[in-house]
Amino acid sequence: MLSQIWAISALCAVAFSAPTFSPGAAERPVEMKVLSDYFHMLGSKVQAGRQMAQAPICNLANAVMPVASPTPLPAVSAGLSLKHVAIGRGTQNYTCSTTNTTAAPVAIGAIATLYNATCVASTYPDLLAMLPKLALQFNLTGPNERSLNPSNLVVSGHHFFSNGTTPAFDLDTTAMKLGFAPCQKNSSVPAPAGAAVGQEDVGFGAVPWLKLTTRVGATGDLQEVYRINTAGGNPPTTCEGMPAAFEIQYAAEYWFFES
């Protein structure tokens, strides 16, 4: 019995809180479906946990990063090891020409809050895979929102652009000092078919999966960052009807590797 309690407690600690439905969710069937699938899987994990001989262990060696299909990103460089996994929730930011409606929007960066999903990645990868689409349905109230609705994942850092070409990840918080990673793009592949296109399945598609490498100034031995399992974030193909600057909601998994 005690081992069963440990297993269930471990699941609750690294996974999720009780169901939380946003106001008016009943009128948003996609949100209801995503939440229903999520809590159904969570319930099955709890039931399975009752049969475990011991509680799940948060062992990074057990975490396996998903591979994009049909075109994978380049593999993690030899000698690197997984340091952290986070769910990023925020916006992709764009500008548009106000005089040429046929011009394509121009990406000017992104802002996201990162939530610690490391133990979920190592113990419940199928639940982890659901999180970006799930998180996309819930807007953050601010960049320091303490947990990722409807989960209890806590903030582990922030993502932003330090200039027009340098995505940066600040993983130094009061709880953990994991490092700072200014990056450059190494490779990009389209999001796989079936990726969430936007909130309520309305949008322009999921942003690509990326492999990033760190620039001079990185700390914490951080070397490579992968953005995978993206949901939303793509702009429309042209600027027709768009303002001079706008944001598109997105979510993604971020995997951080160290030397």
Secondary structure, DSSP 8 states (H G I E B T S, - for coil): -HHHHHHHHHHHHHSB-S----TTGGG-HHHHHHHHHHHHHHHHHHHHHTT-SS-----GGG------SSS------TT-EEEEEEEEEEEEEEE--SS-TTS--EEEEEEEEEEE-HHHHHH-HHHHHHHHHHHHTS--SSTT-SB-TTB--BEEEEEEEEETTEEEEEEE-SS-EEEEEEEEEEEEE---TT---SGGG-SS-B--EEEEEE-TT--TTEEEEEEEEEEEB---SS-TT--SEEEEEEEEEEEEEE-
